[in-house]
Amino acid sequence: MKRKICVVTGSRSEYGLLYNIIKQIEAAPKLKLLLVACGTHLSPEFGYTINEIKKDGFKVAERIDTLLSSDSTVGITKSIGLGIVGFADCFKRLKPDILLVLGDRFEIFAAVTAAMAMNFPIVHISGGDITEGVIDEQIRHAITKMSHIHFVSLPAHAHRLRRMGEEPWRIHTVGEPCIDRIKSLKKMPREELEKTLGTSFSHPAILVTFHPVTLQPKETAIQLKNLLSALDKLKAKIIFTYPNADSGGRMIISGIKGFIKLHPNAAAFESVGTYLYLNLISRVDVIVGNSSSALVEAPSFKLPAVNIGERQKGRFKPQNVISASGKAASIKKAIQKALSPQFRKRLAKMTNPYDKGGVAKEIVNVLSGLELGQKILNKKFID
């Protein structure tokens, strides 16, 4: 009898990281995939990205509505509660043997909370990281303590989990799941990419991915204003992708729309999906904002990245990353440095520190051979 692996995905970015793992679970002879979609996947406002999952050929076992129309702190809190209720009913119907989740989103926290209370094993990918500027920091560590098996991207992350009392046998250092997808990426011809997105790629081209700073809500508005001010006079193609559904996301979207109305050199997209996003990264000259993709995916393309503010504070920063404060002058100076031939030349021989290779295969092998029962469920705290 096949072991049922329930994979929960709630956002376009996290789905892109999970893609190869989902594909290998589906193909594994000892495993049965139960894919559950929630969060922004089911929101037209954020591109209704469940269509991307369907386009990839995956069957969605359940859809869980977890996202309220409000992105206030109260709305996010209610979304977590709504998610816990929805996942409780979902898990009762599906009866999974293992729950597999990635990252630190609030909808993933809801899924893990339900699974923990229902007493079946939880496998977590990307624990031990640090992002001090957002509530994801607390969510990630809370998920770690509720989870039974951990797949982390760097030895330093494994060390943090051991310091949190996790037993060493539960921790596997495998690298970042997105790297396998990047290595197998079939790059679109420039003309095809331009036609698909409906915009040209004149140089220099800047990709902007800016998300809310949830632990500093007032800072989000200030940083957005300063970012747009820094971009205002630049003679460059500017491509925005919409933020996630965190508190403050709609304010950012409003600011982007206002900027585009006044700047014919700018374009924005609700969601381009992982394949197009990676192709975008491969074509632009710099990525600007506060997204983890600047630190994790961009190094594989030797792409200069400007990281703004403290959203990613504490996270390991490869040599392609230039840090900027939230002030307009700092952001503009960092962009100019990133676009300079001298800085790009320094990246010519860089390798991605998150690249361990074969992540999906290793995860599936562990899932297939994992001994279920009281040993995995009874966690011990190691001092």
N, C-alpha and C positions, 0 to 999 in steps of 0.2 A: 504494500500500500504506500502510495506516495505521501511524502511529508508536505503539509500545506503551509506555504510561506506567504503571509499577508504583507504586502508592501504598500505603504501609505505615502502618497505624494500630494502636496498642497500648493505648490508653486512651480512656475516654469523653470526657474533656475535650479531648484532642487531636483526636478524631473530630469533635467539634462545631465546632472551628476549621476543619477540612478540608472540612466538608460541602458548602459552596457550590462549592469548587474541584473536588471529586469530581464533583459534578453537572454542572459545565460541561465537564469533561474527557469525561464520558460523552456529552455532546451535541455535542462538537466534531467536525466532519467529517473532520479529519486525524488524530485521536487515537483510540486504543483503550485503555480503562481496564482495568487489571489490579489489582484491589483485594485486598490481603493483610491479614488480621486476625491479631493475636497478643496477648500480654500478658494484661491483665485482661479483655479482650473474651471470652476463653475460660474465665474463672473464675467458677463459680457463687457463690463467696464474695464477689465484687465485682459481682454482678448479671448475669453472663453477657450482657454488652452487645452481643455479636454479634447478638442478636435485634433490637436497635435498628437496626443496619445493615440487616438483612433487612427490617425493617418499613418502612424508608425506600425500599425497592425496589432496592437495589444488590446485584449479584451478587458474592459473595466468591470470588475465583479460588483462593485458598489459605488454609489455617489453619496457623499455626506455633505450636506449644506452646513458650513461652519462660519460663513462670512456674513455679517450684518452690513447694511448699507453705510453705517456710520464707522468712521475710522478714529473716533475719539477714544480716550483711554477706557471709558465706560463701555463703548461699543466693542473694543477688543476683548475686554474682560467678559462680556456677555457672549462673545463668539467662542471663547474657551469653554464656557459652561455648555453652550449649545453643542459644541464639538464632543464633549465628554458623553453627553446623552446620546448623540448620534452614533458614536463609536461603540458604546455599550450595546446598542441594538444590533449594529453591524457585526460585531464579534460574536454575539449570540447566534446570529444566522449563519455566519461563515465557519465558525468553530476552527480557527487557525491553530496550527501547532506552534508557530513562531511568528512574532511581529518584527518586521524589519523597517527601520526608519533611518533617515539621514538628517543631520543638522539640528537646528535650534529655533525653528519657527513655532509660533504659539499654537497653530493647529496640530503640529506634531506632538507638542506637549500634551494636548487634549487626548490624542490617540494613545500615547504612552501611559497617561494617568488611568485611562479606562482599562488598558491591558494589564497594568500592575494590579489593579483592584480585582481583576478577573483571573489573576494568578496563572498566566502563561508566559513563556520566555520572551524577552525583548532583546533584540539585537540592534545596536546603535552604531552608526557610521559618523565619523568626524567629531568625536568627543575630544576633550583636552585642549581645544583651541581657546583663544582669548580674543574677545571683542568688547572692550570695556565701555564703549560708548552707547551700547544698546541693551535692552532687556534680554536679548538673546543670550547674553552672558550667563545670567541666572538660569534661564531656561535650559541651556546646554548642560550645565552642571547638575541641574535637577534631573534631567533625563539620564545622565550618567549614573546617578545613584539608584534610579529605578530600573536600569537596564542590567542584563545578565552577561552579554558578550559585547565587546567593544572592538571596532575597527578604526584605528587612528591613522593620521597621515604622516606624522613625524615622531621620531624617538622622544622628543621633548614633550609631546602630547601624551605619550604612554607614561612618561615619568610623572606628569601631573595626575593622571588617573591613579597611579600607585600611591601618590601622596594623599589622594582622596580616600584611600583605604581599600581600593579595588584589588582583588586577588590577581596576581600576575598571569595566571593561566587563562584568565578571561580576556586578556588584552592582546590584540594582534596589530602590529604596525605594518600597514600595507601601502601607504601612499594615498594620493588623491584619486578618487574614481574618475574624475573628468579627464585625466591625462590619457587614458586608453582611447577615449572618444576622439580626442585631439589627434592622436597618432593615426587613427584610421579615417580622419576627415578627408573627404574628397572636395577640394576647393572648387568653388564655382568660378567660371570665367568672369572677369570683371563686368563685361557687358550683360551677362545673365543676371548677376547680382543687382546691377543697377536697374534692370528691367523688372525684376521681382519686387524690389523695394520701391520702385517708382521715383528714384532720386539718383543723381550723379555723384561721382566720387572724385571731385577735383582735389588737388593737393595744396596745402596740407589738409587732412581730414581728421576731425576730432570726434571721438565717440564719448558721449557723456552719459554716465549711469550714476545717478545720485539718489540715495535713499534717506528716509527720516533718521534723525539721531534721537532715538526714543527716550534716552535718559536725560537729554537736554532739549526738550521740546521747543523752547524759545530759540535755541541755537539753530535749529533746522531752518527756520524762516530767514535768519540773518545770513547763514551760510549760502542758502539758495540765492538770496539777493546779491551777495558778493560774487558768487560764481557766475551769475548771469551778467553782472557788471564786467567781470574779467573777460567774458566771451564777447561782449558787446561790440568792440572795435576790431576784433581779430579778423583778418582777411583769410578765412578758412571755411571749409565745409564743416558744419556742426550737425551731428546726428545724435538725437536724444532717444534713450529708451525709457519707458515709464518706470516709476519706482514700484516697490512692493506695496502690500496692503497694510503696512504698519500705520500707527497713529501719526498723522501729518502727511500721508501719501497724497491725498487729494489736493492739499495745498501746493505741493510740488508740481503736480500735474497742471494746475491752474497757472502757475508761474511759467511753465514750459510753453503752454499754449499762447500766453501773452507775448513771450519772447519771439515765437515763430511768426506771429502776425506782423511783427516789425522787422523781421530779418529773413529775406528771401534765400539766404545762404544756409538756413537751418531747416531741419525736418525732424519729426518725432514719430515713434511707433509704440503702440500699446504693448505689443509682444511680437517678437520676430521668431521665437522658438530657438532652440539650442543650435541647430544646424546653421541657420542664418546668422545667429549671434556670433558663433565661432568664425564664420566667414567674414563678418564685419571686422572682428578683431584682427583677422589676417590681412585686411585691406587698409585699415586706418593708420594714421601716423602716431597717434597717442590716444590713450584712454584716460578720461578725467572723471572724478567723482569720489565715491566712498564705498564702492562695491568690492566684494571679495574677489571678483573675477579679475580685477587689476593685479591682485597679489598672487592668485593661484593659476588662472588660465593664461593671462598675458605673458608670463615668462616663457611659456612654450613657443611663443611667436616672437620672442626677443623684442617685445613691444614696450616702449616707454609708457609709464603710468604715473599720473598725478593723483595722490591720495589726500583728500581734504579732511581736515579736522580729526576728531577722536573716535569716529564710529568703529574703525578697525584698530584702535589703540590696543597694544599688547600682542597683536598677531605678528608672526614672523614676516618680515618684509624682504623679498629678494632684491637683487641689485637693480632691477628695472624700475623700482618705485622711488618717486620723489615725493617727500612729504610737504604739505602746505598747510598753513593755518586756515582758519575760516575767513580771513581778510582778503579783499579783492586783489590788493597789490601782491600778496604772497602767492595767490593762485595764478595770477598772470605771469609772475616771475618763474614759477615752477613749470608752467606750460611752455614758456619760451625756452627754458633749459631742456625740457623733454623733446622739443622740436629741433634742437641744435644737432648738427651732424656729429659734433664731438661726443655728445652723450650717447647717441645711437651707436657710434663706433665702439664705445666701451662695452656694449651689450652683444657684440658680434659672436663672442665665444661663450656666452652664458648658457647654463643648463638650468632646467626647472628643478629646484630642490624638492618639490613635491612628487617628482617622478620616480616611482619604484617599479612600475611595470606589472602587468598582469593582475590588477586589483580585483576585477570582477571574478576572474577564475579562482583566485584564492578565497574570496568571500563565499562563493558557491561551494567550494570544496569543504569549507568549515561547516556551512549550513547542512550539507549532505551527511557529514559524519558526526555531527553534534549529538552527544548523549543526553537525551531528555530525561526529566525526572527530578527527584528531590535534590540531587547534587547541584544542578544548574539553578534551581529555584532558591535554595538556601544560601544566601549570600553571607560571607564573613567579612568583617572589617579588619584589615591588616594594619596594625600600628607600625 
